[in-house]
Amino acid sequence: MRFKTSLRYRVTLAFALLGLLVSLGLAGSLYVLTINMEERHVTETLSAELEDYIARFESNHNALPPASTTIRTYVIQPGAINIPEELQDLDIGLHKITLEGKDYYAEVKVSNERHFVVLYNDKQIRHRENQFKLFLGIGILTMVLLSAVLGFWLAGRVISPVRELAIRVAGLRPEDHPTPLAVDFPHDEVGMLAHNFDAYLQRLCAFIEREQAFTADVSHELRTPLAVIEGATEVLLEDQGLDATRRTRVERIARSAREMSQLVSALLLLAREEQNPTVESSCAVAEALQHVVDGHQHLLRHKPVKIKLDIHAKTILPVECTLLRVVLANLIRNAIYFTEQGHVSVSLDEEGISVMDTGIGIPKEHIQRVFDRYYKGLTGSEGIGLSLVKRICQRYNWNIDLDSREDTGTVIRLSFMPATT
């Protein structure tokens, strides 16, 4: 699950919600308890007033009933007049009624077949209830604000070690000597996280050291025998007594040795992982392209395919020529390999290179996968050719686009400048 806000604000929001829930619970409980107590107080007051009046009335029928701005008393007996209809059918006990547009509490008691009713105007009670609701609302808002402020402050204190660890980790680089992080943090969850970062960084540094040792060994162990093979083939090719069949075989060995040497050099260059690689050389694209096309002419000997090279620009790129030749060789070799008849057109302009063939094409469901590592293509074989092309293009921020139709052909566009959006 992904969050769009920072951890500190999420903790603050959690505190605010907790404060809201707690304050709502307390406010609701206080409101219900207060209303209940107020009704009980009204009931007890009215019952006391009514019992006192009944006792006085039984002694003296002319005793004055309790009356004030909030209290009214009625005696309902046979022959009584001016008794509101709302009071005539009330049962014994406490009631809430509306009389003449006003709300009242009504307490009813019976004595000697007479109904005694005392009314209490609840206007002041409603006023106090509204004030109480207002105070509760202000209390809830205050509680939420205090909870949010407290949560924001506590989150800052609690998250500060995490923030410090994040800053320290952001400043780490794999090529630097690992500096222990856990020693600067307490033995808690953050300290455990720092300890795990230390362990991971140590494993990463060990991996980099092994990779560097491996690339150094490859550079020495592979380049030396390849140089020996290339030197031996040059000597053999200078032998005038070599017949045509053997010369062809030696030339094939020489080409394979050169291709392997270029591939090893390309892999060694890509193995040097740098965030911003510093290019120390430049490469003339036209010369590299001409060299690659000439080096693949032998693939056309036994098939009715012609290769056409059009150079419309003298582009010079700040790249390693070895890497550029690997890219061009893979693109042109694939175009020739999958073209049984027709032509392969290679064109260089100011913005990039286009390679078009009239070959068998690529099925639609395969187009998005041809640059994947170890992808088995139409021949069912695995390789690193196009995946290596993709890595080199990513290294130099080049764009490579592929358009293909089955039984029609394929067009690959290599753009040296990244596409603008």
N, C-alpha and C positions, 0 to 999 in steps of 0.2 A: 504494500500500500504506500502510495507516495503522497507527501504533504507539500503544500506550496508555501507554508509559513515556517519560520525558524522554530527551533525547539523551545527557545525562551518564550516566544509568543504563545506556543501551544500550552506550555506550563501555565502561563498567565491566564489563558482562556479556561484551563481546567480549574484553577483556583477561583476565577470569577463564577463559573458555573456551580462549583461547590458552594460558594458563598450564597449564590442565588437559591439553590435548593435548600440549604440550611435555613436561610432567612425566611423563605416561603413556608417551610415547615413550622418554624417557630411562630411566624405571624399568623398562620392559619390556626394553630393551636391556641394562641393567645386570643384571637378573635372569637373562636367558638367558646372558649372558657369564659371570656368576658360577657358575651351575650347570654350564656347560660346563667351566670351569676346575677346578671342584671334582671333577667326574668324572674329568678327566684326571689331577688330582693323586692321586685314589684309585687309578686304574689304574696309574700309575707306581709308587706306593708298594707296592701289592700285587704288581706284577710284580717289583720289586726284592726284596721279602721272599721271594717264591716262588723266584726264581732262586738266592738265597743258600741257601735251605733245600735245593733240589735238589742244589746243589753239595756241601753238607755231607752230604746223604743218600747220594749216590753214593760218598762216601768212607767213610761210617760209617752203616750202616742203623739204628743205634740212636740217631742224632742226634735231639735233641729238636726238634720243629717249633715255629715261632713261635706263641706263645699269650699272650693277655692278655684283659682284660675285653671287648675289642672285636674281637680277631682269633682265629680258629680255623682249624686246618689239618688236612686229611685226605689220606691216601695211598690211592688206590684201585688195588688190585692183586689178582691171583688169590689167593683164600683170605682176603682181608681181611673182617673182621667189623665189626659196629656202624657200617656206612656208611649214612647216610640215603638213602632212595630218591630224594629230590630231587636228589642230587649225582651219581648213577650215570650219568645220560644227558646230562650237560652237555657241550657242545662246547668247543673251545679258545677262550679269550677271556674278556671281561668279561660278567657276567650280573647281573641283579637277581632274587633269589629270596626266598621266604618259608619260613623253617624254624622249626618249633616256635613259630609265631605271631609271629616277629620277622622284620624285613626285613634282608637282607644284600646286600652286593656280593660277587660270587663271581668270582675269577680262576682260570682253569683252564689248566694246561700239561701236556704229555705228555713223558715221558722214559723210554726203555727199557720201553715198553709199560705204564708206570705213569702214572696220572692224579693229578696233584697239584692239590689244590683248597685255596685259602685264602679264608676268609670274613671280611668286615669288617662289623660291626654299624653300620648307618647311622642309629642313633638320634640320635647327636650331630649328624650332618649334617642330619637333618630338623629338629632343634631350632634349629640355626643358620639353616636356610632359613626357618623360621617367624619367627625374630627379624628376619631380613633383610626378609621381606615386611612385617612391622610397621613397620620403619624406612622402607621405601619408601612405605607408605601414609601415614605421618606426613609424609614429605617431600612427597608429592603434595598433601596438604591444606595444608601450609604454603606450597607454591608457589602454589596456587590463591588462598589468602588474600592473600598478598603481591601477586600479580598484580591481584587485585580492588582492594586498597588503592591500589596504584600507579596502576591505571587510573582509579580515582575521583579521585585527586589530579591526574593529568595531564588528565583530562577537564575538571575544573574550570578548570585553567589554559588549556586550549585553547579551551573553550567560553565563557570569560568575555567575549571580544570579541563573540561572537554574542549572549550575554545582554545585554550593554551596548547593542548595536545594537537588539535587540528592545525594550528599555526606552525607548530614544530614539525609535524609530518609534511605539511605543504612545502617546507623549506628543505626537505631531504631530497637528495639525488642519488640514484643507484651507483653512480661512479665515485661518489665521495666515500670516505671511510666512515662506517656507521658509528654514530654517537649514541650511546645508550639513552633512552628516554625514561625508562621506568624509575631511575634513581631520583628523578625530580618530582615524582608524584607519590601520593600516599598509597598505602596498601588497601585499596578499595577497587570498585569496578573500573574506575578510570586507570588506576595503576595496573590492573590486569590487562586492560586494553593496550596500554603503553608497553607492557611486557610482551604482548603478542606482536605488536608492531616491531619491537626489537628483534624478536625471533624471526619474523618474516623478512626483515631487512637483512639479517645475517644470512638467511638462506638465499636471498636474492643476490647479495654480494658474492656468495660462494658460487652461485650459478654463473654470474658474469665472469668471475675468474676462470671457471672451467671453460666457458665459451671462448674467452680470449686465448686460453691455452690451446683449445681445440683449433681455433682459426690460425693461430701461429703454427701449429703442427701441420695443418692442412697446407698452409702456404709453403712450408718447407718440404713436406713429404710428397705432395702431389706435383708441385711445380717442377721439382728437380727431375723426376722421371718423365714428365711431359716434355721438358726441354731436351732430354736425351732422345726421346722418340722423334721430336721434330728435327733435331740435328741428324739423326740416323736417316730419316727419310730424305733430307736434303742431300746427303752423301749418295744415297741410292739413286736419287733422280739425276744426279750428275754422271752416273755410269752410262756411257754410250752403248754398252753392250746389252742393256736391259731391253727385252722385247716389249711389245705394246701391251700385252696382257698383264705382265708383271708391273709395268709402269703404271697402268691404271689402278692396280691394287695398292701400289705404294702411294700414289696420289690420294687414294681414298683414306689410307692410314694417316697421311699428313693432314688432310682436311679434318678428320675426326680429332686428331691431336690438337689442332688449332682451335676447333670448336670447344673441346674440353678445357683447354687453357683459358679461353675467354669466359666460359661458364664458371670455372673456379674463381677467376678474378672478380666476376660479377657477384658471386655469392659471398666472397670475402668482403667486398665493399659494402654489401647490404648488411652484413653481420655487424658492422661498426655502427651501432645504434646511437645516433646523435639527434638531438632535438632540432638543431639548425645546422645542417652539414655545411661546412665551408668548402666551396669548390675551388680547387687550386689549378684547374686546367679548363680549357675550352675545346669544343669539338666542332669542326665544319661538317654540317649535316649532309651536304651534297657529296662530299668525299666519302663519308661513312656509308651513305646509301649506295653509291657507285661500287664501293668495295664489297658490300653485302650482296648486291645483285650479281656482280661478277663471280662471287664465290659460290653462288647457287646455280650457275648455268649448267653444271653437270646433271642436275635433277631433270633437265629438259631433254636429255639425249634420247630417251626411249618413249616419248609421248608427244603428240602433235599439239604442243602448247608453246606459245611465244610470250616472252616477257617484254613489256614496254616500260621504259623509264623516262619520265618527263620532269625536268628540273627547271622551275620557274623562279627560284630565289637562291641566294647565297647565304643561307641562314647559318649563324654561328651561335651555339648554345653553351652556356657555362656548365657543362656536365662532363662526366667521365666518358670518354669515347667508348670504353669497353662496355659500359652499361647501355649506351645508345645502340651499339652494334648488336647486343643481345636482344634488345627490343625489336630492332628492324629484322634481324635474322629469323626470329620466331614468327613474326607476322608474314614475311615473304615465304619462308619455308612451308608454313601451313597453307598459304594460298596456292603454292605450286603442288603440294602433296595432294590436295583435295580437288585439283582441276585435271580432268582426264583429257580434255580437248578445249581449244579456244585460246584464251589469252589471260595474262595477269598484267594489270596496269598499276604502276607505281608512280605517284605524282607528289612532288614537293613544291609547296608554296610558302608564303610568308608566315602563315599561321600554323602549318602542320603538314602531315603526310597522309595521303590516302592510298590504300591498297585495295584494288578491286579485282575480282576473279570471276570466271564463268564456270565455277566448279559445281559440286553437288549441293552446296548450300548446307544450312544448319536447321534442323527442325525447330519449330517455334518454341517447344517446351524445353529445348536445350540452350537457347540463347543466353538466358540469365545465369547459366551454370558453367559456361565454358572457361571462365576465369577463376573458378574454384580450384583450390589445390587438390591434386590427386583425382581430379574429375576424369572419368572414363568417357571418352568421346565416341564418335561413330565407329572408330576402329577397335574399341574395347580396351585400349591400352591406357595406362596411367602415365602421367608426366608432370613436369613442373614448368613447361614452356610458357603458357599463357598466364599461369598464376605468378610466375616470375616477372612477366611483363607488367602485370597489375601492380606488383610491389615496387617496381622501378618507377612506374608512372605516379604512384602515390608519393614516392620519395621526392620527385621533382614537381609535384603538383600539376601533372599533365592530365588531360582528359582523353579517354579512349572510348569511342562509340562503335557499336557493331550493328549492322543491318544485314539480314540474310533471308533468302527465300530458297526453299528446296527446289532442286533441279534448275535453278536460275543463276545463283552465285551469291557472293558475299562481298560486302563493302565494309572496311574498317577504316575509321578516321582517328588519327592520332593528332591531337591539338596540343601545341606547346604552351599556349596561354590558356589558363582556366576559364571556363565559360562564365559569363556574367549573368546574374539573375535580375 
